Amino acid sequence: MAIGEFIKSGDWKGEKHVPVIEAPDIVEAGKSFMIEVSVGKEIPHPNTIEHHIKWVDLYFKPDDGQFLVHLGHVEFTPVLADPHTTLSVKLEKSGTLLAISYCNLHGLWENTKTISVK
């Protein structure tokens, strides 16, 4: 059994648990840019004590790399916080951003975004 068997994905426009990654398609090497990660962009997630997004993680996998680089982890307080965060990042290589969110009732959810570095 592998953890990947428990990670779900879907179209964030129709599924409130999928993390949405918003970042430029092309960035300059070594120059800071902003990445936004949110859950419930089109269909708001309830965020109650009983049903909430607990955290999101953001990773980067360089095209020529074998491993993920962990860019950030954000924990949310149920009810009081919207599951939305912004990170400032510098990349040297093109690759794929990967976000994972955790819902206390519905488990792990993922989404990806390709990013080019010039």
Jmol script that loads the backbone (N, CA, C; Angstrom):
load data "model"
ATOM      1  N   MET A   1       0.850  -1.174   0.000  1.00  0.00           N
ATOM      2  CA  MET A   1       0.000   0.000   0.000  1.00  0.00           C
ATOM      3  C   MET A   1       0.897   1.239   0.000  1.00  0.00           C
ATOM      4  N   ALA A   2       0.578   2.198  -0.864  1.00  0.00           N
ATOM      5  CA  ALA A   2       1.348   3.441  -0.972  1.00  0.00           C
ATOM      6  C   ALA A   2       0.435   4.629  -0.709  1.00  0.00           C
ATOM      7  N   ILE A   3       1.008   5.700  -0.188  1.00  0.00           N
ATOM      8  CA  ILE A   3       0.202   6.886   0.130  1.00  0.00           C
ATOM      9  C   ILE A   3      -0.498   7.433  -1.110  1.00  0.00           C
ATOM     10  N   GLY A   4       0.130   7.285  -2.278  1.00  0.00           N
ATOM     11  CA  GLY A   4      -0.469   7.772  -3.518  1.00  0.00           C
ATOM     12  C   GLY A   4      -1.843   7.184  -3.799  1.00  0.00           C
ATOM     13  N   GLU A   5      -2.116   5.996  -3.261  1.00  0.00           N
ATOM     14  CA  GLU A   5      -3.419   5.362  -3.456  1.00  0.00           C
ATOM     15  C   GLU A   5      -4.543   6.140  -2.761  1.00  0.00           C
ATOM     16  N   PHE A   6      -4.181   7.010  -1.821  1.00  0.00           N
ATOM     17  CA  PHE A   6      -5.167   7.731  -1.039  1.00  0.00           C
ATOM     18  C   PHE A   6      -5.306   9.198  -1.433  1.00  0.00           C
ATOM     19  N   ILE A   7      -4.525   9.640  -2.415  1.00  0.00           N
ATOM     20  CA  ILE A   7      -4.577  11.035  -2.854  1.00  0.00           C
ATOM     21  C   ILE A   7      -5.538  11.143  -4.032  1.00  0.00           C
ATOM     22  N   LYS A   8      -6.529  12.009  -3.890  1.00  0.00           N
ATOM     23  CA  LYS A   8      -7.538  12.194  -4.928  1.00  0.00           C
ATOM     24  C   LYS A   8      -7.249  13.464  -5.719  1.00  0.00           C
ATOM     25  N   SER A   9      -7.767  13.512  -6.927  1.00  0.00           N
ATOM     26  CA  SER A   9      -7.648  14.717  -7.733  1.00  0.00           C
ATOM     27  C   SER A   9      -8.969  14.941  -8.456  1.00  0.00           C
ATOM     28  N   GLY A  10      -9.103  16.070  -9.080  1.00  0.00           N
ATOM     29  CA  GLY A  10     -10.324  16.378  -9.809  1.00  0.00           C
ATOM     30  C   GLY A  10     -10.226  17.763 -10.391  1.00  0.00           C
ATOM     31  N   ASP A  11     -11.275  18.185 -11.044  1.00  0.00           N
ATOM     32  CA  ASP A  11     -11.349  19.533 -11.611  1.00  0.00           C
ATOM     33  C   ASP A  11     -11.770  20.488 -10.502  1.00  0.00           C
ATOM     34  N   TRP A  12     -10.910  21.449 -10.167  1.00  0.00           N
ATOM     35  CA  TRP A  12     -11.201  22.367  -9.066  1.00  0.00           C
ATOM     36  C   TRP A  12     -12.446  23.216  -9.303  1.00  0.00           C
ATOM     37  N   LYS A  13     -12.891  23.300 -10.554  1.00  0.00           N
ATOM     38  CA  LYS A  13     -14.095  24.082 -10.838  1.00  0.00           C
ATOM     39  C   LYS A  13     -15.357  23.350 -10.389  1.00  0.00           C
ATOM     40  N   GLY A  14     -15.249  22.035 -10.176  1.00  0.00           N
ATOM     41  CA  GLY A  14     -16.408  21.259  -9.762  1.00  0.00           C
ATOM     42  C   GLY A  14     -16.208  20.477  -8.482  1.00  0.00           C
ATOM     43  N   GLU A  15     -15.044  20.620  -7.853  1.00  0.00           N
ATOM     44  CA  GLU A  15     -14.738  19.867  -6.627  1.00  0.00           C
ATOM     45  C   GLU A  15     -14.096  20.807  -5.615  1.00  0.00           C
ATOM     46  N   LYS A  16     -14.747  20.992  -4.474  1.00  0.00           N
ATOM     47  CA  LYS A  16     -14.307  21.979  -3.486  1.00  0.00           C
ATOM     48  C   LYS A  16     -13.058  21.601  -2.706  1.00  0.00           C
ATOM     49  N   HIS A  17     -12.539  20.390  -2.851  1.00  0.00           N
ATOM     50  CA  HIS A  17     -11.372  19.951  -2.078  1.00  0.00           C
ATOM     51  C   HIS A  17     -10.042  20.079  -2.833  1.00  0.00           C
ATOM     52  N   VAL A  18     -10.094  20.289  -4.135  1.00  0.00           N
ATOM     53  CA  VAL A  18      -8.879  20.319  -4.955  1.00  0.00           C
ATOM     54  C   VAL A  18      -8.145  21.646  -4.771  1.00  0.00           C
ATOM     55  N   PRO A  19      -6.848  21.593  -4.430  1.00  0.00           N
ATOM     56  CA  PRO A  19      -6.090  22.847  -4.314  1.00  0.00           C
ATOM     57  C   PRO A  19      -5.894  23.487  -5.692  1.00  0.00           C
ATOM     58  N   VAL A  20      -6.027  24.796  -5.734  1.00  0.00           N
ATOM     59  CA  VAL A  20      -5.836  25.561  -6.966  1.00  0.00           C
ATOM     60  C   VAL A  20      -4.495  26.272  -6.859  1.00  0.00           C
ATOM     61  N   ILE A  21      -3.644  26.091  -7.866  1.00  0.00           N
ATOM     62  CA  ILE A  21      -2.333  26.743  -7.909  1.00  0.00           C
ATOM     63  C   ILE A  21      -2.414  27.876  -8.929  1.00  0.00           C
ATOM     64  N   GLU A  22      -2.178  29.102  -8.465  1.00  0.00           N
ATOM     65  CA  GLU A  22      -2.158  30.247  -9.371  1.00  0.00           C
ATOM     66  C   GLU A  22      -0.756  30.837  -9.353  1.00  0.00           C
ATOM     67  N   ALA A  23      -0.118  30.798 -10.525  1.00  0.00           N
ATOM     68  CA  ALA A  23       1.250  31.297 -10.688  1.00  0.00           C
ATOM     69  C   ALA A  23       1.443  31.616 -12.165  1.00  0.00           C
ATOM     70  N   PRO A  24       2.418  32.454 -12.481  1.00  0.00           N
ATOM     71  CA  PRO A  24       2.692  32.722 -13.896  1.00  0.00           C
ATOM     72  C   PRO A  24       3.079  31.432 -14.626  1.00  0.00           C
ATOM     73  N   ASP A  25       2.809  31.380 -15.914  1.00  0.00           N
ATOM     74  CA  ASP A  25       3.226  30.226 -16.714  1.00  0.00           C
ATOM     75  C   ASP A  25       4.732  30.251 -16.972  1.00  0.00           C
ATOM     76  N   ILE A  26       5.288  31.483 -17.069  1.00  0.00           N
ATOM     77  CA  ILE A  26       6.715  31.663 -17.352  1.00  0.00           C
ATOM     78  C   ILE A  26       7.278  32.663 -16.342  1.00  0.00           C
ATOM     79  N   VAL A  27       8.430  32.321 -15.744  1.00  0.00           N
ATOM     80  CA  VAL A  27       9.092  33.214 -14.788  1.00  0.00           C
ATOM     81  C   VAL A  27      10.569  33.344 -15.157  1.00  0.00           C
ATOM     82  N   GLU A  28      11.220  34.376 -14.597  1.00  0.00           N
ATOM     83  CA  GLU A  28      12.649  34.588 -14.815  1.00  0.00           C
ATOM     84  C   GLU A  28      13.452  33.788 -13.795  1.00  0.00           C
ATOM     85  N   ALA A  29      14.527  33.173 -14.250  1.00  0.00           N
ATOM     86  CA  ALA A  29      15.399  32.403 -13.364  1.00  0.00           C
ATOM     87  C   ALA A  29      15.935  33.299 -12.244  1.00  0.00           C
ATOM     88  N   GLY A  30      15.825  32.800 -11.005  1.00  0.00           N
ATOM     89  CA  GLY A  30      16.377  33.508  -9.856  1.00  0.00           C
ATOM     90  C   GLY A  30      15.608  34.729  -9.404  1.00  0.00           C
ATOM     91  N   LYS A  31      14.485  35.047 -10.048  1.00  0.00           N
ATOM     92  CA  LYS A  31      13.698  36.230  -9.681  1.00  0.00           C
ATOM     93  C   LYS A  31      12.446  35.785  -8.910  1.00  0.00           C
ATOM     94  N   SER A  32      12.177  36.449  -7.781  1.00  0.00           N
ATOM     95  CA  SER A  32      11.017  36.106  -6.952  1.00  0.00           C
ATOM     96  C   SER A  32       9.709  36.329  -7.709  1.00  0.00           C
ATOM     97  N   PHE A  33       8.774  35.428  -7.484  1.00  0.00           N
ATOM     98  CA  PHE A  33       7.412  35.573  -8.000  1.00  0.00           C
ATOM     99  C   PHE A  33       6.467  34.944  -6.982  1.00  0.00           C
ATOM    100  N   MET A  34       5.197  35.259  -7.112  1.00  0.00           N
ATOM    101  CA  MET A  34       4.197  34.804  -6.148  1.00  0.00           C
ATOM    102  C   MET A  34       3.440  33.580  -6.669  1.00  0.00           C
ATOM    103  N   ILE A  35       3.211  32.643  -5.750  1.00  0.00           N
ATOM    104  CA  ILE A  35       2.373  31.478  -6.017  1.00  0.00           C
ATOM    105  C   ILE A  35       1.243  31.506  -4.988  1.00  0.00           C
ATOM    106  N   GLU A  36       0.010  31.443  -5.476  1.00  0.00           N
ATOM    107  CA  GLU A  36      -1.145  31.363  -4.583  1.00  0.00           C
ATOM    108  C   GLU A  36      -1.691  29.949  -4.619  1.00  0.00           C
ATOM    109  N   VAL A  37      -2.001  29.413  -3.457  1.00  0.00           N
ATOM    110  CA  VAL A  37      -2.638  28.103  -3.348  1.00  0.00           C
ATOM    111  C   VAL A  37      -3.902  28.296  -2.519  1.00  0.00           C
ATOM    112  N   SER A  38      -5.025  27.841  -3.060  1.00  0.00           N
ATOM    113  CA  SER A  38      -6.289  27.966  -2.342  1.00  0.00           C
ATOM    114  C   SER A  38      -7.108  26.697  -2.544  1.00  0.00           C
ATOM    115  N   VAL A  39      -8.049  26.495  -1.651  1.00  0.00           N
ATOM    116  CA  VAL A  39      -8.973  25.371  -1.749  1.00  0.00           C
ATOM    117  C   VAL A  39     -10.375  25.947  -1.697  1.00  0.00           C
ATOM    118  N   GLY A  40     -11.221  25.528  -2.642  1.00  0.00           N
ATOM    119  CA  GLY A  40     -12.592  26.029  -2.677  1.00  0.00           C
ATOM    120  C   GLY A  40     -12.744  27.303  -3.481  1.00  0.00           C
ATOM    121  N   LYS A  41     -11.975  27.453  -4.539  1.00  0.00           N
ATOM    122  CA  LYS A  41     -12.016  28.684  -5.350  1.00  0.00           C
ATOM    123  C   LYS A  41     -13.383  28.894  -6.013  1.00  0.00           C
ATOM    124  N   GLU A  42     -13.926  27.882  -6.645  1.00  0.00           N
ATOM    125  CA  GLU A  42     -15.222  27.996  -7.330  1.00  0.00           C
ATOM    126  C   GLU A  42     -16.382  27.573  -6.434  1.00  0.00           C
ATOM    127  N   ILE A  43     -16.178  26.530  -5.647  1.00  0.00           N
ATOM    128  CA  ILE A  43     -17.199  26.038  -4.721  1.00  0.00           C
ATOM    129  C   ILE A  43     -16.594  26.152  -3.326  1.00  0.00           C
ATOM    130  N   PRO A  44     -17.017  27.117  -2.525  1.00  0.00           N
ATOM    131  CA  PRO A  44     -16.400  27.325  -1.216  1.00  0.00           C
ATOM    132  C   PRO A  44     -16.467  26.088  -0.322  1.00  0.00           C
ATOM    133  N   HIS A  45     -15.368  25.820   0.350  1.00  0.00           N
ATOM    134  CA  HIS A  45     -15.319  24.742   1.335  1.00  0.00           C
ATOM    135  C   HIS A  45     -15.905  25.283   2.633  1.00  0.00           C
ATOM    136  N   PRO A  46     -16.686  24.495   3.397  1.00  0.00           N
ATOM    137  CA  PRO A  46     -17.379  25.025   4.570  1.00  0.00           C
ATOM    138  C   PRO A  46     -16.476  25.553   5.691  1.00  0.00           C
ATOM    139  N   ASN A  47     -15.371  24.921   5.969  1.00  0.00           N
ATOM    140  CA  ASN A  47     -14.449  25.341   7.036  1.00  0.00           C
ATOM    141  C   ASN A  47     -15.137  25.562   8.372  1.00  0.00           C
ATOM    142  N   THR A  48     -15.692  24.476   8.876  1.00  0.00           N
ATOM    143  CA  THR A  48     -16.275  24.447  10.219  1.00  0.00           C
ATOM    144  C   THR A  48     -15.397  23.537  11.075  1.00  0.00           C
ATOM    145  N   ILE A  49     -15.653  23.527  12.353  1.00  0.00           N
ATOM    146  CA  ILE A  49     -14.902  22.627  13.232  1.00  0.00           C
ATOM    147  C   ILE A  49     -15.080  21.187  12.765  1.00  0.00           C
ATOM    148  N   GLU A  50     -16.273  20.844  12.314  1.00  0.00           N
ATOM    149  CA  GLU A  50     -16.584  19.470  11.904  1.00  0.00           C
ATOM    150  C   GLU A  50     -16.030  19.110  10.523  1.00  0.00           C
ATOM    151  N   HIS A  51     -15.857  20.084   9.647  1.00  0.00           N
ATOM    152  CA  HIS A  51     -15.452  19.813   8.250  1.00  0.00           C
ATOM    153  C   HIS A  51     -14.591  20.982   7.761  1.00  0.00           C
ATOM    154  N   HIS A  52     -13.282  20.731   7.629  1.00  0.00           N
ATOM    155  CA  HIS A  52     -12.384  21.828   7.268  1.00  0.00           C
ATOM    156  C   HIS A  52     -11.135  21.338   6.534  1.00  0.00           C
ATOM    157  N   ILE A  53     -10.494  22.281   5.863  1.00  0.00           N
ATOM    158  CA  ILE A  53      -9.182  22.040   5.265  1.00  0.00           C
ATOM    159  C   ILE A  53      -8.163  22.320   6.368  1.00  0.00           C
ATOM    160  N   LYS A  54      -7.395  21.310   6.723  1.00  0.00           N
ATOM    161  CA  LYS A  54      -6.442  21.428   7.829  1.00  0.00           C
ATOM    162  C   LYS A  54      -5.143  22.081   7.371  1.00  0.00           C
ATOM    163  N   TRP A  55      -4.644  21.688   6.172  1.00  0.00           N
ATOM    164  CA  TRP A  55      -3.366  22.224   5.696  1.00  0.00           C
ATOM    165  C   TRP A  55      -3.224  22.063   4.189  1.00  0.00           C
ATOM    166  N   VAL A  56      -2.251  22.799   3.632  1.00  0.00           N
ATOM    167  CA  VAL A  56      -1.801  22.600   2.246  1.00  0.00           C
ATOM    168  C   VAL A  56      -0.275  22.555   2.244  1.00  0.00           C
ATOM    169  N   ASP A  57       0.265  21.744   1.358  1.00  0.00           N
ATOM    170  CA  ASP A  57       1.701  21.671   1.105  1.00  0.00           C
ATOM    171  C   ASP A  57       1.937  22.020  -0.351  1.00  0.00           C
ATOM    172  N   LEU A  58       3.054  22.690  -0.637  1.00  0.00           N
ATOM    173  CA  LEU A  58       3.430  23.012  -2.004  1.00  0.00           C
ATOM    174  C   LEU A  58       4.818  22.456  -2.274  1.00  0.00           C
ATOM    175  N   TYR A  59       4.951  21.743  -3.388  1.00  0.00           N
ATOM    176  CA  TYR A  59       6.207  21.125  -3.799  1.00  0.00           C
ATOM    177  C   TYR A  59       6.563  21.585  -5.207  1.00  0.00           C
ATOM    178  N   PHE A  60       7.836  21.383  -5.571  1.00  0.00           N
ATOM    179  CA  PHE A  60       8.313  21.656  -6.926  1.00  0.00           C
ATOM    180  C   PHE A  60       9.160  20.482  -7.387  1.00  0.00           C
ATOM    181  N   LYS A  61       8.885  20.000  -8.601  1.00  0.00           N
ATOM    182  CA  LYS A  61       9.691  18.940  -9.204  1.00  0.00           C
ATOM    183  C   LYS A  61      10.329  19.498 -10.470  1.00  0.00           C
ATOM    184  N   PRO A  62      11.673  19.736 -10.424  1.00  0.00           N
ATOM    185  CA  PRO A  62      12.357  20.223 -11.633  1.00  0.00           C
ATOM    186  C   PRO A  62      12.244  19.184 -12.752  1.00  0.00           C
ATOM    187  N   ASP A  63      12.150  19.660 -13.991  1.00  0.00           N
ATOM    188  CA  ASP A  63      12.062  18.744 -15.130  1.00  0.00           C
ATOM    189  C   ASP A  63      13.225  17.757 -15.168  1.00  0.00           C
ATOM    190  N   ASP A  64      14.417  18.223 -14.792  1.00  0.00           N
ATOM    191  CA  ASP A  64      15.593  17.347 -14.854  1.00  0.00           C
ATOM    192  C   ASP A  64      15.930  16.724 -13.490  1.00  0.00           C
ATOM    193  N   GLY A  65      15.020  16.831 -12.541  1.00  0.00           N
ATOM    194  CA  GLY A  65      15.274  16.313 -11.194  1.00  0.00           C
ATOM    195  C   GLY A  65      14.519  15.030 -10.925  1.00  0.00           C
ATOM    196  N   GLN A  66      14.982  14.315  -9.929  1.00  0.00           N
ATOM    197  CA  GLN A  66      14.371  13.055  -9.564  1.00  0.00           C
ATOM    198  C   GLN A  66      13.448  13.191  -8.348  1.00  0.00           C
ATOM    199  N   PHE A  67      13.658  14.248  -7.552  1.00  0.00           N
ATOM    200  CA  PHE A  67      12.937  14.373  -6.291  1.00  0.00           C
ATOM    201  C   PHE A  67      12.155  15.673  -6.205  1.00  0.00           C
ATOM    202  N   LEU A  68      11.144  15.674  -5.319  1.00  0.00           N
ATOM    203  CA  LEU A  68      10.370  16.876  -5.034  1.00  0.00           C
ATOM    204  C   LEU A  68      11.133  17.778  -4.074  1.00  0.00           C
ATOM    205  N   VAL A  69      10.967  19.090  -4.250  1.00  0.00           N
ATOM    206  CA  VAL A  69      11.497  20.085  -3.319  1.00  0.00           C
ATOM    207  C   VAL A  69      10.284  20.648  -2.577  1.00  0.00           C
ATOM    208  N   HIS A  70      10.309  20.595  -1.258  1.00  0.00           N
ATOM    209  CA  HIS A  70       9.184  21.102  -0.458  1.00  0.00           C
ATOM    210  C   HIS A  70       9.310  22.614  -0.335  1.00  0.00           C
ATOM    211  N   LEU A  71       8.360  23.359  -0.897  1.00  0.00           N
ATOM    212  CA  LEU A  71       8.408  24.815  -0.891  1.00  0.00           C
ATOM    213  C   LEU A  71       7.704  25.436   0.312  1.00  0.00           C
ATOM    214  N   GLY A  72       6.682  24.768   0.832  1.00  0.00           N
ATOM    215  CA  GLY A  72       5.982  25.361   1.967  1.00  0.00           C
ATOM    216  C   GLY A  72       4.870  24.492   2.499  1.00  0.00           C
ATOM    217  N   HIS A  73       4.539  24.732   3.770  1.00  0.00           N
ATOM    218  CA  HIS A  73       3.452  24.042   4.464  1.00  0.00           C
ATOM    219  C   HIS A  73       2.686  25.102   5.255  1.00  0.00           C
ATOM    220  N   VAL A  74       1.360  25.135   5.072  1.00  0.00           N
ATOM    221  CA  VAL A  74       0.534  26.111   5.791  1.00  0.00           C
ATOM    222  C   VAL A  74      -0.604  25.370   6.470  1.00  0.00           C
ATOM    223  N   GLU A  75      -0.766  25.612   7.777  1.00  0.00           N
ATOM    224  CA  GLU A  75      -1.864  25.050   8.572  1.00  0.00           C
ATOM    225  C   GLU A  75      -2.943  26.115   8.714  1.00  0.00           C
ATOM    226  N   PHE A  76      -4.211  25.684   8.653  1.00  0.00           N
ATOM    227  CA  PHE A  76      -5.332  26.606   8.771  1.00  0.00           C
ATOM    228  C   PHE A  76      -6.117  26.325  10.047  1.00  0.00           C
ATOM    229  N   THR A  77      -6.616  27.389  10.674  1.00  0.00           N
ATOM    230  CA  THR A  77      -7.471  27.265  11.846  1.00  0.00           C
ATOM    231  C   THR A  77      -8.906  27.110  11.349  1.00  0.00           C
ATOM    232  N   PRO A  78      -9.590  26.024  11.694  1.00  0.00           N
ATOM    233  CA  PRO A  78     -10.965  25.849  11.213  1.00  0.00           C
ATOM    234  C   PRO A  78     -11.843  27.052  11.577  1.00  0.00           C
ATOM    235  N   VAL A  79     -12.770  27.340  10.716  1.00  0.00           N
ATOM    236  CA  VAL A  79     -13.766  28.396  10.850  1.00  0.00           C
ATOM    237  C   VAL A  79     -13.174  29.791  10.655  1.00  0.00           C
ATOM    238  N   LEU A  80     -12.055  30.096  11.275  1.00  0.00           N
ATOM    239  CA  LEU A  80     -11.514  31.448  11.234  1.00  0.00           C
ATOM    240  C   LEU A  80     -10.662  31.752  10.014  1.00  0.00           C
ATOM    241  N   ALA A  81     -10.139  30.744   9.358  1.00  0.00           N
ATOM    242  CA  ALA A  81      -9.228  30.977   8.241  1.00  0.00           C
ATOM    243  C   ALA A  81      -9.784  30.408   6.941  1.00  0.00           C
ATOM    244  N   ASP A  82      -9.638  31.173   5.867  1.00  0.00           N
ATOM    245  CA  ASP A  82      -9.913  30.639   4.533  1.00  0.00           C
ATOM    246  C   ASP A  82      -8.698  29.832   4.121  1.00  0.00           C
ATOM    247  N   PRO A  83      -8.900  28.690   3.460  1.00  0.00           N
ATOM    248  CA  PRO A  83      -7.753  27.899   3.020  1.00  0.00           C
ATOM    249  C   PRO A  83      -7.115  28.522   1.773  1.00  0.00           C
ATOM    250  N   HIS A  84      -6.332  29.567   2.021  1.00  0.00           N
ATOM    251  CA  HIS A  84      -5.695  30.331   0.946  1.00  0.00           C
ATOM    252  C   HIS A  84      -4.362  30.846   1.467  1.00  0.00           C
ATOM    253  N   THR A  85      -3.313  30.691   0.677  1.00  0.00           N
ATOM    254  CA  THR A  85      -2.003  31.186   1.087  1.00  0.00           C
ATOM    255  C   THR A  85      -1.225  31.658  -0.129  1.00  0.00           C
ATOM    256  N   THR A  86      -0.247  32.515   0.109  1.00  0.00           N
ATOM    257  CA  THR A  86       0.624  33.019  -0.947  1.00  0.00           C
ATOM    258  C   THR A  86       2.065  32.822  -0.517  1.00  0.00           C
ATOM    259  N   LEU A  87       2.875  32.311  -1.430  1.00  0.00           N
ATOM    260  CA  LEU A  87       4.296  32.118  -1.165  1.00  0.00           C
ATOM    261  C   LEU A  87       5.120  32.848  -2.215  1.00  0.00           C
ATOM    262  N   SER A  88       6.227  33.426  -1.800  1.00  0.00           N
ATOM    263  CA  SER A  88       7.178  34.048  -2.714  1.00  0.00           C
ATOM    264  C   SER A  88       8.288  33.039  -2.960  1.00  0.00           C
ATOM    265  N   VAL A  89       8.567  32.753  -4.227  1.00  0.00           N
ATOM    266  CA  VAL A  89       9.483  31.672  -4.589  1.00  0.00           C
ATOM    267  C   VAL A  89      10.451  32.149  -5.672  1.00  0.00           C
ATOM    268  N   LYS A  90      11.655  31.579  -5.671  1.00  0.00           N
ATOM    269  CA  LYS A  90      12.635  31.782  -6.748  1.00  0.00           C
ATOM    270  C   LYS A  90      12.979  30.404  -7.311  1.00  0.00           C
ATOM    271  N   LEU A  91      12.892  30.251  -8.630  1.00  0.00           N
ATOM    272  CA  LEU A  91      13.240  28.992  -9.275  1.00  0.00           C
ATOM    273  C   LEU A  91      14.379  29.221 -10.258  1.00  0.00           C
ATOM    274  N   GLU A  92      15.180  28.210 -10.456  1.00  0.00           N
ATOM    275  CA  GLU A  92      16.274  28.258 -11.424  1.00  0.00           C
ATOM    276  C   GLU A  92      15.997  27.383 -12.648  1.00  0.00           C
ATOM    277  N   LYS A  93      15.037  26.454 -12.519  1.00  0.00           N
ATOM    278  CA  LYS A  93      14.762  25.497 -13.590  1.00  0.00           C
ATOM    279  C   LYS A  93      13.259  25.361 -13.793  1.00  0.00           C
ATOM    280  N   SER A  94      12.883  24.949 -14.990  1.00  0.00           N
ATOM    281  CA  SER A  94      11.483  24.663 -15.291  1.00  0.00           C
ATOM    282  C   SER A  94      11.071  23.371 -14.608  1.00  0.00           C
ATOM    283  N   GLY A  95       9.763  23.226 -14.383  1.00  0.00           N
ATOM    284  CA  GLY A  95       9.279  22.008 -13.753  1.00  0.00           C
ATOM    285  C   GLY A  95       7.792  22.069 -13.468  1.00  0.00           C
ATOM    286  N   THR A  96       7.391  21.339 -12.447  1.00  0.00           N
ATOM    287  CA  THR A  96       5.987  21.218 -12.094  1.00  0.00           C
ATOM    288  C   THR A  96       5.779  21.555 -10.625  1.00  0.00           C
ATOM    289  N   LEU A  97       4.796  22.424 -10.370  1.00  0.00           N
ATOM    290  CA  LEU A  97       4.364  22.698  -9.002  1.00  0.00           C
ATOM    291  C   LEU A  97       3.302  21.667  -8.644  1.00  0.00           C
ATOM    292  N   LEU A  98       3.326  21.177  -7.422  1.00  0.00           N
ATOM    293  CA  LEU A  98       2.369  20.187  -6.943  1.00  0.00           C
ATOM    294  C   LEU A  98       1.849  20.639  -5.590  1.00  0.00           C
ATOM    295  N   ALA A  99       0.529  20.786  -5.476  1.00  0.00           N
ATOM    296  CA  ALA A  99      -0.097  21.168  -4.196  1.00  0.00           C
ATOM    297  C   ALA A  99      -0.912  19.992  -3.687  1.00  0.00           C
ATOM    298  N   ILE A 100      -0.845  19.787  -2.378  1.00  0.00           N
ATOM    299  CA  ILE A 100      -1.644  18.759  -1.718  1.00  0.00           C
ATOM    300  C   ILE A 100      -2.397  19.428  -0.570  1.00  0.00           C
ATOM    301  N   SER A 101      -3.701  19.156  -0.485  1.00  0.00           N
ATOM    302  CA  SER A 101      -4.499  19.678   0.622  1.00  0.00           C
ATOM    303  C   SER A 101      -5.067  18.502   1.407  1.00  0.00           C
ATOM    304  N   TYR A 102      -5.381  18.778   2.688  1.00  0.00           N
ATOM    305  CA  TYR A 102      -5.941  17.737   3.540  1.00  0.00           C
ATOM    306  C   TYR A 102      -7.250  18.210   4.161  1.00  0.00           C
ATOM    307  N   CYS A 103      -8.342  17.504   3.866  1.00  0.00           N
ATOM    308  CA  CYS A 103      -9.653  17.754   4.469  1.00  0.00           C
ATOM    309  C   CYS A 103      -9.851  16.721   5.572  1.00  0.00           C
ATOM    310  N   ASN A 104     -10.275  17.177   6.745  1.00  0.00           N
ATOM    311  CA  ASN A 104     -10.408  16.248   7.868  1.00  0.00           C
ATOM    312  C   ASN A 104     -11.453  15.161   7.621  1.00  0.00           C
ATOM    313  N   LEU A 105     -12.398  15.374   6.697  1.00  0.00           N
ATOM    314  CA  LEU A 105     -13.404  14.356   6.396  1.00  0.00           C
ATOM    315  C   LEU A 105     -13.144  13.592   5.095  1.00  0.00           C
ATOM    316  N   HIS A 106     -12.513  14.248   4.124  1.00  0.00           N
ATOM    317  CA  HIS A 106     -12.397  13.660   2.793  1.00  0.00           C
ATOM    318  C   HIS A 106     -10.971  13.381   2.342  1.00  0.00           C
ATOM    319  N   GLY A 107      -9.999  13.527   3.237  1.00  0.00           N
ATOM    320  CA  GLY A 107      -8.633  13.106   2.963  1.00  0.00           C
ATOM    321  C   GLY A 107      -7.797  14.044   2.116  1.00  0.00           C
ATOM    322  N   LEU A 108      -6.851  13.436   1.399  1.00  0.00           N
ATOM    323  CA  LEU A 108      -5.837  14.156   0.628  1.00  0.00           C
ATOM    324  C   LEU A 108      -6.293  14.408  -0.807  1.00  0.00           C
ATOM    325  N   TRP A 109      -5.972  15.624  -1.299  1.00  0.00           N
ATOM    326  CA  TRP A 109      -6.321  16.034  -2.659  1.00  0.00           C
ATOM    327  C   TRP A 109      -5.113  16.729  -3.283  1.00  0.00           C
ATOM    328  N   GLU A 110      -4.930  16.564  -4.599  1.00  0.00           N
ATOM    329  CA  GLU A 110      -3.765  17.160  -5.256  1.00  0.00           C
ATOM    330  C   GLU A 110      -4.143  17.864  -6.546  1.00  0.00           C
ATOM    331  N   ASN A 111      -3.198  18.712  -6.970  1.00  0.00           N
ATOM    332  CA  ASN A 111      -3.304  19.389  -8.255  1.00  0.00           C
ATOM    333  C   ASN A 111      -1.889  19.807  -8.665  1.00  0.00           C
ATOM    334  N   THR A 112      -1.670  19.998  -9.956  1.00  0.00           N
ATOM    335  CA  THR A 112      -0.338  20.376 -10.458  1.00  0.00           C
ATOM    336  C   THR A 112      -0.448  21.538 -11.431  1.00  0.00           C
ATOM    337  N   LYS A 113       0.684  22.193 -11.627  1.00  0.00           N
ATOM    338  CA  LYS A 113       0.799  23.274 -12.623  1.00  0.00           C
ATOM    339  C   LYS A 113       2.229  23.279 -13.145  1.00  0.00           C
ATOM    340  N   THR A 114       2.363  23.261 -14.453  1.00  0.00           N
ATOM    341  CA  THR A 114       3.675  23.338 -15.094  1.00  0.00           C
ATOM    342  C   THR A 114       4.120  24.787 -15.128  1.00  0.00           C
ATOM    343  N   ILE A 115       5.421  25.004 -14.901  1.00  0.00           N
ATOM    344  CA  ILE A 115       5.963  26.353 -14.908  1.00  0.00           C
ATOM    345  C   ILE A 115       7.287  26.346 -15.679  1.00  0.00           C
ATOM    346  N   SER A 116       7.475  27.328 -16.547  1.00  0.00           N
ATOM    347  CA  SER A 116       8.706  27.438 -17.347  1.00  0.00           C
ATOM    348  C   SER A 116       9.579  28.544 -16.787  1.00  0.00           C
ATOM    349  N   VAL A 117      10.874  28.286 -16.733  1.00  0.00           N
ATOM    350  CA  VAL A 117      11.840  29.270 -16.253  1.00  0.00           C
ATOM    351  C   VAL A 117      12.719  29.664 -17.428  1.00  0.00           C
ATOM    352  N   LYS A 118      12.815  30.971 -17.647  1.00  0.00           N
ATOM    353  CA  LYS A 118      13.629  31.508 -18.749  1.00  0.00           C
ATOM    354  C   LYS A 118      14.825  32.249 -18.217  1.00  0.00           C
TER     355      LYS A 118
END
end "model"
wireframe off; spacefill off
backbone 0.3
color backbone group
